[in-house]
Structures are given as structure tokens and as C-alpha cells.
Amino acid sequence: MDWIKRNLYFLIGSLVALALMGFAGWYLYSKWQLNNEILGKLDEQYAKLKDFNGMNPHPGSGKIDNIKVAKDQQQELRAYMQKSRQYFQRCPPIPVSESGKLTSQDFSSALSRTIDQMLHEATKSSVTLPPKDTKGQTYSFSFAAQRESLAYAPGSLDPLSVQLGEIQAICTVLFQAKINALDNLRRERVSEDDLRGPQTDYLPDKSVTNDLAVLSPYEITFRCFSQELAAVLAGFASSPYGLVVKTINVEMAPATATATEQAAVPSTQPGPAYIPPQRAAAAPASAEAAFAARYGLSPRAAPRPPPYQQPYVQPAAAASSAANRGGLPLALDEKQLKVTLMLNVVKLKPASLK
């Protein structure tokens, strides 16, 4: 103890020095370990650089700089995307609220007005729509659940207004093409109210979102001829909105009741001419001559009556050709088509081109 008292400062200094040496050793070890990690990463990056230099095509050296070329192509791609944006405009939602907050009353009145407008356009274009439902309601264009309600599920007004605008844009193309009949139109469910609607109004598919856009699915079933189908596809292709045809299925349309009734009605045109058989010759003068003529017993008998001739019936083909004589021959007898078309409405994201 006396030695400690006499050398107290020396002892304290030695302990401090020892602690500093331990801390210095730990610091040196940690930095040495960090140096090894950095060295390993550097070797890994060097190996990647060596692999890149050995690739074909080469990243570039001297006057050839493929990295710069890739960056320039990326800028060209972005410029093309910006230019093509005008062909993928968003369909205006119905209605567009001036205050920015959509109410149930605004959507209800806009829905009734839009459905009436589409019904009028269908009538004007001679497009047959599905018949009235069991409640006597006209076709609702997949909005039967919302058409009978004045209050809607929370958070459903905005997606419903977007779908109403998209369906109006789709029906405008169909009516302008003057299709014969619109059989059905299906959309995805975006509201709890859709669970109470007819199952034929909805699709099991959902919207798909990627880095560039949102793809909303629709299914359309209609009847038309090939000329109207071409007009429908051309209308979707030239639309300023992003209406992209995904799949199309074309089959022969079933015969309608009107066509069956018309086929069952007998023709009022005069039938083929009937030529009666020639009557038998006049009766023989005597009973003996009649007997001989009947059984052919005597060659000297009275002349036998001419054989029975079948009635002559004019062939239908000959009658038809005679009726159409002077007209153009039938070159094409086109049948009505039933078309089922899957459609995606492409809605670009605002930040997709940044």
C-alpha cells in the first residue's frame, strides 16, 4: 500500500495507458476487418468489370461508347412515350364534380341522364338492346344495382364515375359502327353495391397495375356483320382514349325468332305449272271393241288409248332462274356474327414518364 501511495500517479497513468492501448488494438482490428470487406467488394467489382470487358458486344472503347448509345436510346424511348401519350387519354369521369367532392345525388342524376342518352343513341343507330328485366326496367348498361339506389357504398363514387365514363366511350364506338344488337356488357366490381346486382353485369377479373398504367377489363357481346365488326375495331383503334382490344371471339349468330317465322310462312308466289294428263280416247263404239281394246285381244280392235303421262312439274331451280332472269347472280350470302370482345381500358399514370 505504501508503494501505491508513493506511486499513485504512476499507477493511474499506467492504467490509463493500458486502457488506451486496448482501445487502440480494438480500433485497429475493426478497421483491419473493414479494410478486408472493402477489398473483397473491390475485387468483386473488378471481376464484374473484367466480365463486361469480355462481353460481345463490348461496352465501348475509344470512339465507340455503347453506354452512351444506350442512354441516348433511353431518352428516345422516353420521348416516344411522351408523344404516344395523346393516344392514351383518360376517359372523362361522369360526372365531373366542380367542388372536387362527388355526392350521391350528383352521381345518381348523372347516371340516369347518361343511361337515357345511351338508350337514345342506340335507338337512333337502330341497335337492338337486351329486353326489359322482370321489373320492367330498360337496359342499364351494367349499372342495374346503382340505377335503383340513391345512396351508395362509401368510397365507391369515384371508381363508379370512372367506369360510367369508360362505358359511355365504348358504347359510342359501338353505336357509331351501327352494330345490329348489343347482347351484354360486363365490367369489374368496384363497389359493395355490385354484390346485389345481376351476375351477368360483372367480370371476375380485376384491374391490373404496372409501372406505366392501370388496365381495366371489360367484356362486350354483340351481333353484327363483318362490315360493322371492321368499323368497331377501327373505332377502338382511332379513339383518343386507351381502348385496347385484348381478345376477340367470332362465331355464327343463332337464328332469331323473326327469321324462323319468316321461313315458316308459305310463299305467296304462284307454284309450278301443272299439266293434267291426257284424257283417254273416246269410248269404243261397241261392247266387243271395248272389250278387245281393254285386254288387247285383237289387233283389229279399236285404237288403244295413249299411255298415262305423268304431270309435268316445273323445277324450282328453273323457276327461280326464270324469275331472276336479267338480274345479277348471288355472289355472297353473308350470315350474322356473334362477337365476344375482351377490352382493356389503359389509364397511364401521371408519373410514368418522369
Residue pairs with C-beta under 8 A, 6 or more apart in sequence:
4 11
52 59
53 59
57 66
58 64
58 66
59 65
59 66
59 67
60 66
60 67
60 68
60 69
78 353
81 352
81 353
82 353
85 348
85 353
86 240
87 240
87 242
88 213
88 241
88 242
88 346
88 347
88 348
89 240
89 241
89 242
90 241
90 242
90 347
90 348
91 162
91 165
91 166
91 168
91 169
91 241
91 345
92 165
93 158
93 161
93 162
93 164
93 165
94 110
94 111
94 114
94 161
94 164
94 165
94 168
95 102
95 106
95 107
95 109
95 110
95 161
97 103
97 106
102 157
102 158
102 161
103 157
104 150
104 151
104 152
104 157
105 150
107 146
107 152
107 157
107 160
107 161
108 146
108 149
108 150
110 161
110 164
111 143
111 146
111 147
111 164
112 147
114 164
114 168
115 138
115 140
115 141
115 143
115 147
117 168
118 141
118 168
118 171
118 175
119 129
119 138
119 139
121 171
121 172
121 175
122 129
122 171
122 175
122 182
124 175
125 175
125 176
125 178
126 178
127 174
127 175
127 178
127 179
127 180
127 181
127 182
128 180
128 181
128 182
129 138
129 139
129 181
129 182
130 139
130 182
130 183
130 184
132 138
132 139
133 144
133 198
137 144
137 147
137 148
139 182
140 147
140 201
141 167
141 171
141 185
142 167
142 185
142 186
142 187
142 197
142 201
142 202
143 164
143 167
143 201
144 197
144 198
144 201
145 191
145 193
145 194
145 196
145 197
145 198
145 201
146 152
146 160
146 191
146 193
146 197
149 193
152 160
152 191
152 193
153 191
153 192
153 193
156 190
156 191
156 192
156 193
159 190
159 191
160 190
160 191
163 187
163 190
163 216
166 216
166 218
166 241
166 345
167 185
167 187
167 218
169 239
169 241
169 243
170 185
170 218
170 220
170 243
170 343
171 182
171 185
173 232
173 235
173 236
173 239
173 243
174 182
174 220
174 222
174 232
174 235
176 231
176 235
177 224
177 228
177 231
177 232
177 235
178 228
178 231
179 222
179 223
179 224
179 228
179 232
180 222
180 223
180 224
180 225
180 228
180 336
181 222
181 223
181 224
182 220
182 221
182 222
183 221
183 222
183 223
183 338
184 200
184 219
184 220
184 221
185 201
185 218
185 219
185 220
185 221
186 200
186 201
186 202
186 203
186 218
186 219
186 220
187 201
187 202
187 203
187 216
187 217
187 218
188 202
188 203
188 205
188 206
188 207
188 216
188 217
189 195
189 202
189 203
194 201
194 202
203 217
203 218
203 219
205 217
206 217
207 214
207 215
207 216
207 217
208 214
208 215
209 215
211 349
211 352
212 348
212 349
212 352
213 242
213 346
213 347
213 348
213 349
213 352
214 346
214 347
214 349
215 344
215 345
215 346
215 347
216 344
216 345
216 347
217 246
217 342
217 343
217 344
218 342
218 343
218 344
218 345
219 340
219 341
219 342
219 343
220 339
220 340
220 341
220 343
221 338
221 339
221 340
221 341
222 232
222 338
222 339
222 341
223 253
223 336
223 337
223 338
223 339
224 232
224 336
224 337
224 339
225 334
225 336
225 337
226 334
226 337
229 250
229 337
229 339
232 339
232 341
233 245
236 243
236 244
236 245
236 343
241 345
242 344
242 345
242 346
242 347
242 348
243 343
243 345
243 346
244 343
244 344
244 345
244 346
245 341
245 342
245 343
246 342
246 343
246 344
247 341
247 342
248 339
248 340
248 341
248 342
249 339
249 340
249 341
250 337
250 338
250 339
251 337
251 338
252 335
252 336
252 337
252 338
253 335
253 336
253 337
253 338
254 338
269 323
272 313
272 314
272 315
272 316
272 319
273 312
273 313
273 314
274 311
274 312
274 313
275 311
275 312
276 311
277 308
277 309
277 310
277 311
278 306
278 309
280 305
280 306
281 303
281 304
281 305
281 306
283 290
284 290
284 293
284 301
284 302
285 302
289 301
289 302
290 302
291 297
292 298
292 300
292 301
292 302
293 301
293 302
293 303
293 304
293 305
296 304
